[in-house]
Amino acid sequence: MKFLSTPNSGASWRDPLIYVIDLEGESSEVAHVEIVDTGSNSQIASFNLYGVTSAEIDIAPYIRKYVTKESVSNTKGVSISKAAVKSAVIVNGVSSASAVFYAASLENTRPGVLSTTPDNPRISLGESIHITLYGLSNVSISIQHIATKSHIRNYSIATNGLPVEFAYPLNAADNGLTAINVDIVIDGRRVDTWSYKYVSRENPSQQVVWYNSRGGVESYTFPKVERSCYEAILKGDNVVGRSTTWQLTSAYESPKEMARVEEMLFADNIYVSNNGAYQRVELLTRKLLHSAKNLQITIRQNEMKGEGL
């Protein structure tokens, strides 16, 4: 058994990822195929091929299902992103070389930030800063609280060529907090500084998180939230959970900011915070009010018994 061709490392899992194999005349035997995550040493999929001497195997559908079922990081600090995967294909015990596949084709010699800087970024209690970064070897983040007594917190991680997610929930505010500065260093080079203004939101609001087309985490806080209904989830005559439907309306934003937030409408999944943990929600309606320059969406979150109900 040998591999005749394999996809390039750095390719997108949204495109075909075809492995061409030659069983070298062993058509009477079963060809057992495994797709493995070599970063976490876990199995992505496995199946058998029968009665073939050669084959083309497209692993993209398996990779897409694997990466899009994962949730945005709930871990404070830096962690390896779930939007990319380092994988290999094993056929009858013969393994291909490991390759990294991303949400969008990535030139893996160009480190950078995969998230987009919001216009005039703001943060309030109960919200989080989310940034996805890519580096060849390491990423470092410094967080500086501008307050009565300013302080700095440092985070770093080895990337191993995979994107990294940075999550920083603000669960408590320092006395006199006015801003939070995020200093980004990738492979030893300072590449950017994001400065978030601290605000106190008077009305109920909701932060929504999603992945952009490059696999970078984005977030936006909707200032207007209306809970439209509660529904019981039934199994026979028993109530096994509940469903909550919300209508979220954005502020009036600049064209640049609206273009960033519009990507949410076409994201594979979107998430909201539930007691500090991000959970996937169902996007029921997607409506962009171009004349008013704001966005309105309706989302539904299901909670089953044993999951906080």
Buried (B, 14 or more C-beta within 10 A) or exposed (E): BEBEEBBEBBBBBBEEBEBEBBBEEEEEEEBEBBBBBBBEEEEBBEEEBEEEEBBEBEBBEBBBEBBBEBEBBBEBBBBBBBBBBBBBBBBBEEEBEBBBBBBBBBEBEEBBBBBBBBBEBBBBBBBBBBBBBBBBEBBBBBBBBBBEEBEEEEBEBEBBBBBBBBBBBBEEBBEEBEBBBBBBBBBEEEBBEBBBEBEEBEEEBBBBBBBBEBBBBBBBBBBBBEEEEEEEBEEEEEEEBBBBBBBBBBBEBEEEBBEBBEBBBEBBBBBBBEEEEBBBBEBEEBEBEEEEBBBBBBBBBBBEEEEEE
